[in-house]
């Protein structure tokens, strides 16, 4: 279930100042069922992979800003579910992907030997590479889904399907034409937004400020 949190927390977790919802994936790596063997190479004791199962699991949590209405939250949750599904699909390819990375390949595929006094460091490197492999797998999917066009699609669905009033918080760099494009698919309807918010914006429609709350008419 999505966690309903403050907008500031969504932005902090996602690292995106414009985010209203975010899916946070966490990779858990369990090496407890992996066995290693040792040998002595001169004065150095070495180890390598012997047998066992490396267990990798995925946990995901959706965060949604609490200043959205219940209807808006449902629509954003539906968008984030695509991220959840994409991340789950990437897990099917993680085993192959991680073998493209140096330490995973050398330890689990090639069977290279490492000095035993580096055991913990090698474990840390393997964990890091598995995380890197997962991020590489999901990177393109995230970029393909978190686009201006997709965010506009979500906004237009909210405007169409949710009861009013629909409120929009102005971000730095916004203008009424850009907001109209976001919600209506055309910049020409900026005056529709201005007319609904004259008391907030004032006489000059070009002087909207970050943090303003604007009503978006149906």
N, C-alpha and C positions, 0 to 999 in steps of 0.2 A: 504494500500500500504506500502511496506517496506520503511523504512527511510535509506538512504545511508549516513553513518557517517564515521568518522575516525576509523581505526582499534583500536586505543587507547580507544575510547569511547565504542566500542563493548566489549572490554576486561573489561573495568571498569563496565559496566552495568551487564555483565554476571558473572563477578568474575572469568573468565577462561582466562588465558593468551594465550591459543591456539585458542580461539574462532574467527571465521570469520563471524559468523552470530548468532543471538540470538533472541528468542521470549520472550518478557516480558509481563506476565499476571498481571493484576491489578484487585483485587476484590473490588467492591463498595458495601457498606452495608448501606441501608436506613432504619432507625428505625422510620421514621416520621409517618408511618401508623400503628404503634404498640401502643396499649393502655394498660395502667397498672391500677390496682386498689390498694387502700390502706386500711389499717385497723390499729387500735390502739391495741397494745399488752402490756397492762400495761402502762408504761411511754414511750414506744417505738412505733414510727410510722413505719409500715412496708409496703412493696409493693410486688406485684407479677404480672405476665402476665395476662391480661384480654382477649383481643381479638385483631384482626388485622392481617395484612400481613407484614412479614419481607421480604423486597425486596433485593435480592442479584443479582448483575449484573457483567459481566466479560468484561473487555476491554483488548485488546491484541495489541501489537506493535512489528513488526519484524524490527530488525536492521541488516544491512549488511555492511561490510567493503567497503570503497570506493576505495581501491586499487585492487579490483577485476574487471575483465572485465564485460561488460553487460551480456555476455553468462554465465559466472561463477555466477553472481548474480542471474540469473534466476534459475539455478540449485540449488543454496543454498536456494533460496526462496521456491522452491518446497520441499526441505527437511524440512524447518521451518514450512511449511503448515501442516505437520504431527503433529507438536507440537500444532499448533492452533487447529486442529481437536481434538486432545487428550484432551486439556484443556476444550474445549466446551463439550466433552462427559462427563468429570468429573463433570461438573456443574449439570448434571442430577442426580448425586448421592450425591451431597453436603448436601442436606437437611437431608438425613439419616445419613451421616457420622458425621455431626456436633453434632447430638444428642448423640454421644458416648463421648462427652467432658463434663466436669463437669458442668460448669455454664449454657451452652446451654441446657443440659438435665434437670438440676434442675429448670431453669426458665421457659422453654417452654414446657417441657414434664411432669415433676413431679409437677410443680406449687408451688415450695417452696417459702416461704416468706423471704424477705431480709430487713434489716433496711433501711429506706428511705435515711438516710444520706450517704449510700453507693451506691446510684443510679448511679452516674457517673462512679464509679469504676466498677460496675457490667456491665455497658454498654461497657466499655473498655475491660473487660475480655471476653465478648461475641464476640466483634469484633476480638479480638486476636484469640479466639478459632475457629472462622469461617475461618480465614486465615490459621491457623494450619491445619484444616481439609482439606482445598483445597490443601495445599502443600503435605499432606500425600497421598491424592488421586493421585496427579500427579507425585509423586516421582518415583514410579516404572516405569511409562511410560517414564519419562525422561531418567532414567538409561537404559531402554531397547532400546531407540532410539539414544542416544548420546554415541555410542560405537565406538571403534577403527575400527571395521568392517564396520559400517555404514559410518564413515568419509572416509574410504578407498573407499567404493562404490561411494560416491559423487566425490572423487578425480578422480577415474577411468572414471566416466561418463564425467567429465569436460575434461579430456585428450582425450576421444573418440569423444565428440560432439562439443567442442569449437575450434575455429580456433586458431592457435598458434600465438605468443609463449605463453606457459603456464609458469608462473613464480611462484616460491615457495620461501617463506622466511624461512630461517633456524631458528629453535628454539633451546634453550639450551637442550643439550642431544641428538640432532639429529646426525645421521651419514648417509652416502650415502646408506648403505644397508637398513636402516629403511625407508628412503624416497622412495627407489625403491619398497619395499614391499607395501608402501602406494599407489603408483601410478600404479604399474604394477602387483601387487599381488605376486611378488617373489623378494627375496633379490638378486638373481643372476644377475639382470640387473643393479646393482649399477654402473658398468663401463660405461654403456650407458649415465648415467647422468654425470659421471666424464668427459667423453670425450667431452661432450657438454659444459663443464664449466671449462676446464683446466685454462683458462686465469683468472678466478675468484678464483678458489680453490688453484692453484699453483701445485707444483710438488708432494706434499703428499696428497693423497685423504682422508686421515684420519684427516686432519686438517681443517675441515670446521668450521666456526665460526657462532655463533648466529647473525642474522641480515643479513647474506649474501643473495643475491637474485640469485637463481639458475634457469636456463632454464630447463624445463622438456621436453625432446624430445618426439615426437609422437611415 
